[in-house]
Amino acid sequence: MKKRIKWENVGYLLVLITSLSVIIHDFYKLALEPFFTGNLTSLTLFGLITLGLSFYLAGKSYDRLFQ
């Protein structure tokens, strides 16, 4: 018996992985990089918008995948 790949779920998984990587990258840049380099970093308006959008998309894709 052949299993079919649900390409819609593959797309949601890619969105989830991308959103989580953006979230992890932003928190690394804000929390850990200043500790290692000594230079204080901050979020711009664009960074804040992309972080919020990443949280929203990660939540929606997680809900869609694991409902």
Residue pairs with C-beta under 8 A, 6 or more apart in sequence:
9 65
12 61
12 64
12 65
13 61
13 65
15 57
15 58
15 61
16 57
16 58
16 61
16 62
16 65
19 54
19 55
19 57
19 58
19 61
20 54
20 58
22 50
22 51
22 54
23 51
23 54
23 55
23 58
26 43
26 47
26 50
26 51
26 54
29 41
30 41
30 42
30 43
33 39
33 41
34 40
34 41
43 51
